[in-house]
Amino acid sequence: MSPGSNPFEGMPFFGDLLKMLGTQGPVQWDGARQLALSIATGGESEPNVDPVERIRFEQLARVADLQVAKATGLSTSTTGRAVTVTPVTRTQWALTTLDAYKPLIEKMAVALHPPTEGESTQPALPTDLFATDDSSVDPTEAWLGQIMGLLSPMLLGMTTGSLVGHLATRSFGLYDLPIPRPASDDLLVVAANIESFGDDWSMSGDDLRLWICLHQLTHHAVLGLPHVRARLDELLGDYASAFESDPDALGSKLTDLDIDPTGGDPMARFQELMGDPEVILGAVRSPRQLEILPWLEALVTVVVGYVDHIMDSIGSGLIGSYGQVTEAMRRRRVESSASDRFVERLLGLDLTQDHFDRGRAFVDGVVERAGVEALEKLWTSVEVLPTPNEVAAPGLWLARIGVDVELDVDTDLDLGPDLDPPS
């Protein structure tokens, strides 16, 4: 093959790909939205939510709001007006979630391919991808090398769109993952997913709706606290910004791509590659992220443990089938899909049953030692949020915040000096 020739001539997919790469920002959001909506809806139009369903959630949300505020002592509102719980379509949920995750994904994009001094985050397409003066250079390898820096925006866009689309097919609300959303008191729940889940488990529709209202509002009350939101946003943002790129790993994946026009559909092969989470996360977790992770996990673990405690304290007296619904929900979260797990890894929230168990053990340990009144101190300021070591030893946390308790030598062990908080 002569220098400057195009080894992909006659393959319009790659021509279209190069045009797209030359017109995008740090993440290809248009492609992400298109893919997310296609997956969320199965490529079909969605019916509007039944107005009767909206009325049911509106009524149950008022009940849940009063109960959560009473049990937590926290305001459920972040804006000063009443919180609403609105059933929406999968399309609406997917679009809202893409917007919520956008700052984190773009921080990751910049971390993976930071612009050089004087360069914008808009990638520049080389004028001739296949031109080379060295006849010994394989034009295919030259193409792969030049396109590597341009590939990340589309890769992140397609991966993010695919994952959010899949999440839209099974998520119930905004807080299935305990991640702060933009300040709003309009909580969205996915009507079709809730109805399908209830049918699968033969549940009372109103019991399930009320359970979900309680769950969403309890998360909202905690994550709506300014200092909790700010701390979690800080940790998530720092984690996303600390990714490191491994071009060799991605290059190896691209080299394995079958680009022979006679070897099958190149679009299908490329989409298969883009859907592989390991292309992004296979070898990019950095030492800095390992420093951040214990603090991020500590905060999230305590949040989910606290939510479970509050749910149990009010749910059984409010919902006739509370035990059945709770058991089904807890099985469901342990059996999370690959999309759930990858989003959690992407954001540093690889939640397992162990995290839920440790969070609940911390909260139960506080109550056993100092009563439910001690839980009121948990969310008073960022300074009193439990450290990683304290999550495993609630007596140490109580001692640090000035609550006199007798340490249990079996559980409140000396775990050594706690990690310094990430700066």
C-alpha positions in Angstrom: 0.0 0.0 0.0 1.4 3.4 -1.0 2.0 6.1 1.6 -1.0 8.4 2.0 -3.5 5.8 0.7 -6.6 5.1 2.7 -6.9 1.4 3.9 -10.5 2.0 4.7 -11.6 3.2 1.3 -15.0 1.9 0.5 -16.1 1.7 4.1 -18.4 4.7 4.6 -18.8 3.9 8.3 -15.3 5.1 9.0 -15.7 8.2 7.0 -18.8 9.1 8.9 -16.9 8.3 12.1 -14.1 10.7 11.3 -16.5 13.5 10.5 -18.3 13.0 13.9 -15.0 13.0 15.7 -14.1 16.3 14.2 -17.2 18.1 15.4 -17.6 17.1 19.0 -16.6 18.4 22.4 -15.1 16.4 25.4 -18.1 14.1 25.3 -20.3 13.3 22.3 -23.6 14.2 24.1 -25.8 14.1 21.1 -24.8 10.5 20.4 -25.2 9.7 24.1 -28.8 11.0 24.2 -29.8 9.2 21.0 -28.4 5.9 22.2 -29.8 6.3 25.7 -33.3 7.0 24.4 -33.2 4.2 21.9 -32.3 1.7 24.6 -34.7 3.1 27.2 -37.6 2.8 24.9 -36.6 -0.2 22.8 -36.8 2.1 19.7 -40.6 2.5 20.2 -42.7 5.5 21.2 -43.8 5.5 24.9 -47.3 6.2 26.0 -47.8 9.2 28.4 -48.2 8.4 32.0 -51.8 7.8 33.1 -53.1 10.9 34.9 -54.6 8.6 37.6 -51.1 7.4 38.3 -50.0 11.0 38.9 -52.8 11.5 41.4 -51.9 8.3 43.3 -48.3 9.4 43.7 -49.3 12.9 44.6 -51.5 11.7 47.5 -49.0 9.1 48.7 -46.1 11.5 48.6 -47.9 13.8 51.0 -48.1 10.9 53.5 -44.5 10.0 53.0 -43.3 13.6 53.4 -44.9 13.9 56.8 -43.5 10.6 58.0 -40.0 11.1 56.8 -39.8 14.6 58.2 -41.0 13.3 61.6 -38.7 10.3 61.7 -35.5 12.1 60.6 -36.1 15.6 62.0 -34.9 16.9 58.6 -36.6 19.1 56.1 -37.5 17.2 52.9 -37.5 20.4 50.9 -34.4 22.0 49.4 -36.3 25.0 48.0 -38.8 25.9 50.7 -41.8 24.5 48.8 -43.5 21.2 49.1 -41.8 18.2 47.5 -43.6 16.5 44.7 -43.2 12.9 43.4 -44.0 12.7 39.7 -44.3 9.5 37.6 -42.6 9.9 34.3 -41.6 7.9 31.2 -38.2 6.2 30.8 -37.4 8.8 28.2 -37.8 11.6 30.7 -35.8 9.8 33.4 -33.0 9.1 30.9 -32.7 12.7 29.8 -32.8 14.0 33.4 -30.1 11.5 34.4 -27.8 12.4 31.5 -28.0 16.0 32.6 -27.3 15.1 36.2 -24.2 13.0 35.3 -22.9 15.4 32.7 -20.5 17.3 35.0 -18.9 14.1 36.3 -18.6 12.5 32.9 -17.0 15.6 31.5 -14.5 15.8 34.4 -13.6 12.2 33.6 -13.2 13.1 29.9 -10.8 15.9 30.6 -8.8 13.7 33.0 -8.4 11.0 30.4 -7.4 13.4 27.7 -6.4 16.8 29.2 -5.8 19.6 26.8 -2.3 20.9 26.4 -1.5 24.5 27.3 -3.2 26.8 24.9 -5.4 24.0 23.5 -9.2 23.9 24.0 -11.1 20.8 24.9 -12.4 20.7 21.4 -10.4 18.0 19.6 -8.8 18.9 16.3 -9.0 16.4 13.5 -5.7 15.9 11.5 -5.9 17.1 8.0 -4.8 13.8 6.5 -5.0 10.8 8.7 -3.2 8.5 6.3 -0.3 10.7 5.1 3.2 9.6 6.1 6.6 10.1 4.6 7.9 6.8 6.0 7.2 3.9 3.7 8.0 1.5 6.6 5.0 2.7 8.6 1.9 0.7 8.3 -0.9 3.1 7.3 -3.3 1.2 9.5 -1.1 1.7 12.6 -0.6 5.3 11.7 -4.4 5.8 11.5 -4.9 4.1 14.9 -2.2 6.3 16.5 -3.7 9.5 15.2 -7.2 8.7 16.1 -6.5 7.6 19.6 -6.7 11.2 21.0 -10.0 11.7 19.2 -11.7 8.6 20.2 -12.4 9.3 23.9 -15.4 11.7 23.4 -17.3 9.3 21.3 -16.3 6.3 23.5 -17.5 8.1 26.6 -20.7 9.3 24.8 -21.6 5.9 23.6 -20.8 4.2 26.8 -22.6 6.7 29.0 -25.6 6.7 26.7 -25.8 2.9 26.6 -25.5 2.6 30.4 -28.1 5.4 31.2 -30.4 3.8 28.6 -30.2 0.5 30.4 -30.6 2.1 33.8 -33.8 3.8 32.5 -35.3 0.4 31.9 -35.1 -0.7 35.6 -34.6 2.4 37.8 -37.5 3.4 40.1 -36.5 7.0 40.9 -33.7 9.5 41.1 -31.9 7.9 44.1 -31.5 4.3 43.1 -27.9 5.3 43.4 -27.3 7.7 46.3 -25.9 10.5 44.1 -26.9 14.2 44.7 -29.1 15.6 41.9 -29.4 19.2 40.9 -31.3 21.1 43.6 -35.0 20.5 43.0 -38.0 19.3 44.9 -39.5 17.6 41.9 -38.7 13.9 42.4 -39.2 11.7 39.4 -40.2 8.0 39.4 -40.4 5.7 36.4 -44.0 4.5 36.3 -43.5 1.6 33.8 -40.7 0.1 35.9 -42.6 0.3 39.1 -45.7 -1.3 37.6 -43.6 -4.1 36.0 -41.8 -4.8 39.3 -45.1 -4.9 41.2 -46.6 -7.3 38.7 -43.6 -9.6 38.9 -43.9 -9.8 42.7 -47.7 -9.7 42.9 -47.6 -6.7 45.2 -50.2 -4.2 46.2 -49.7 -1.2 43.9 -50.3 1.4 46.6 -48.0 -0.3 49.1 -45.2 -0.3 46.5 -45.8 3.3 45.5 -45.7 4.4 49.2 -42.5 2.4 49.8 -40.8 4.1 46.9 -42.0 7.5 48.0 -40.5 6.9 51.5 -37.3 5.7 50.0 -36.9 8.6 47.6 -37.9 11.2 50.2 -35.5 9.9 52.9 -32.6 10.0 50.4 -33.7 13.5 49.4 -33.8 14.7 53.0 -30.2 13.6 53.6 -28.7 14.4 50.3 -30.5 17.8 50.2 -28.5 19.0 53.2 -26.1 21.6 51.8 -23.0 20.3 53.6 -23.8 16.6 52.8 -24.5 17.5 49.1 -21.3 19.6 48.9 -19.1 16.9 50.5 -20.5 14.1 48.3 -20.2 16.3 45.2 -16.6 17.1 46.1 -15.7 13.5 46.5 -17.4 12.4 43.3 -15.9 15.2 41.3 -12.4 14.5 42.7 -12.8 10.8 41.9 -13.9 11.6 38.3 -11.1 14.0 37.8 -8.5 11.5 39.0 -8.9 9.0 36.2 -5.7 8.3 34.2 -5.6 7.2 30.6 -3.9 4.0 29.4 -3.6 4.5 25.6 -1.8 1.2 25.2 -4.8 -0.7 26.6 -7.2 1.1 24.4 -4.9 0.8 21.4 -4.7 -3.0 22.0 -8.5 -3.1 21.9 -8.6 -1.1 18.7 -6.0 -3.2 17.0 -8.1 -6.3 17.7 -11.0 -4.6 15.8 -11.8 -6.5 12.7 -11.6 -3.9 10.0 -11.6 -6.3 7.0 -14.6 -5.3 4.8 -15.2 -9.0 4.2 -15.0 -10.0 7.8 -18.4 -8.8 8.9 -20.2 -5.6 9.8 -17.7 -3.1 11.0 -20.4 -1.0 12.7 -21.5 -3.9 14.7 -17.9 -4.7 15.7 -17.2 -1.1 16.6 -20.4 -0.8 18.7 -19.4 -4.0 20.5 -16.1 -2.5 21.4 -17.6 0.8 22.5 -20.0 -1.1 24.8 -17.1 -2.8 26.6 -16.7 -1.1 30.0 -13.1 -2.4 30.4 -12.1 -0.2 27.4 -12.5 2.8 29.8 -11.9 1.3 33.2 -9.7 -1.7 32.5 -6.5 0.1 33.8 -7.3 3.7 34.5 -8.0 3.8 38.2 -5.3 5.9 39.7 -3.5 6.0 43.1 -5.3 9.3 43.8 -8.6 7.5 43.4 -7.5 4.8 45.8 -7.0 7.6 48.4 -10.4 9.1 47.7 -12.4 5.9 47.6 -12.4 5.0 51.4 -13.9 8.5 52.2 -16.5 8.3 49.4 -17.5 4.8 50.4 -17.7 5.8 54.1 -20.1 8.6 53.4 -22.3 6.6 51.0 -22.3 3.6 53.3 -23.6 5.6 56.2 -26.2 7.3 53.9 -27.7 3.9 52.7 -27.5 2.5 56.2 -29.4 5.4 57.6 -32.0 5.3 54.9 -32.6 1.6 55.6 -32.9 2.4 59.4 -35.5 5.1 58.8 -37.4 3.0 56.3 -37.7 0.1 58.9 -38.6 2.5 61.7 -41.7 3.9 59.9 -42.5 1.4 57.1 -43.9 -1.5 59.1 -46.5 0.7 60.8 -47.5 2.4 57.5 -47.4 -0.3 54.8 -49.3 -3.5 55.3 -46.9 -5.6 53.1 -43.8 -3.7 54.1 -41.8 -6.9 54.8 -42.6 -8.4 51.4 -41.7 -5.2 49.5 -38.5 -4.6 51.5 -37.3 -8.2 50.9 -38.0 -7.9 47.2 -36.2 -4.6 47.0 -33.2 -5.8 48.8 -32.9 -8.8 46.6 -33.1 -6.6 43.6 -30.3 -4.3 44.7 -28.0 -7.2 45.3 -28.8 -8.6 41.9 -27.9 -5.4 40.1 -27.3 -5.6 36.4 -23.9 -5.1 34.7 -25.0 -1.5 33.8 -25.7 -0.7 37.4 -22.3 -2.0 38.4 -20.5 -0.2 35.7 -22.1 3.2 36.5 -21.2 2.6 40.2 -17.6 1.9 39.2 -17.5 4.8 36.9 -18.6 7.1 39.7 -16.6 5.3 42.5 -19.8 3.8 44.0 -19.3 0.0 43.7 -22.0 -0.7 46.1 -22.3 -4.3 47.3 -24.4 -6.0 50.0 -21.4 -5.5 52.3 -21.7 -1.7 52.0 -25.4 -1.9 52.9 -24.7 -4.2 55.8 -21.8 -2.1 57.2 -23.9 1.1 56.9 -26.8 -0.5 58.8 -24.4 -2.0 61.4 -23.0 1.5 62.0 -26.4 3.1 62.5 -27.6 0.2 64.7 -24.4 0.5 66.7 -25.0 4.2 67.3 -28.6 3.6 68.5 -27.6 0.7 70.7 -24.9 2.7 72.5 -26.5 6.2 72.7 -30.1 5.9 71.6 -31.9 7.3 68.5 -31.2 10.8 69.7 -27.5 10.4 68.8 -28.5 9.9 65.1 -29.6 13.5 65.1 -26.0 14.5 65.4 -25.1 12.5 62.3 -26.0 15.2 59.7 -25.3 18.4 61.7 -22.1 19.4 60.0 -19.5 18.1 57.6 -17.0 17.8 60.5 -19.0 15.1 62.3 -19.5 12.9 59.2 -18.0 9.5 60.1 -14.4 8.7 58.9 -13.7 5.3 57.2 -12.5 3.8 60.5 -15.4 5.1 62.4 -17.9 3.4 60.1 -16.5 0.1 61.4 -16.5 1.3 65.0 -19.5 3.5 65.9 -18.3 3.9 69.4 -15.2 5.8 68.2 -17.5 8.1 66.2 -19.6 8.8 69.3 -16.5 9.5 71.4 -15.2 11.9 68.8 -18.3 14.0 68.7 -18.6 14.1 72.5 -21.2 11.5 73.3 -20.1 9.5 76.4 -20.4 5.8 75.8 -18.6 2.7 77.0 -16.6 1.3 74.2 -17.3 -2.3 73.3 -13.9 -4.0 73.1 -15.3 -6.6 70.7 -16.5 -4.1 68.1 -14.8 -0.8 68.8 -11.3 -1.9 68.3 -8.3 0.4 67.8 -8.2 0.4 64.0 -5.1 2.5 63.9 -4.8 6.1 62.7 -7.5 7.0 60.3 -6.7 8.1 56.8 -6.2 11.8 56.2 -9.1 13.2 54.3 -8.3 13.7 50.6 -7.3 17.3 50.0 
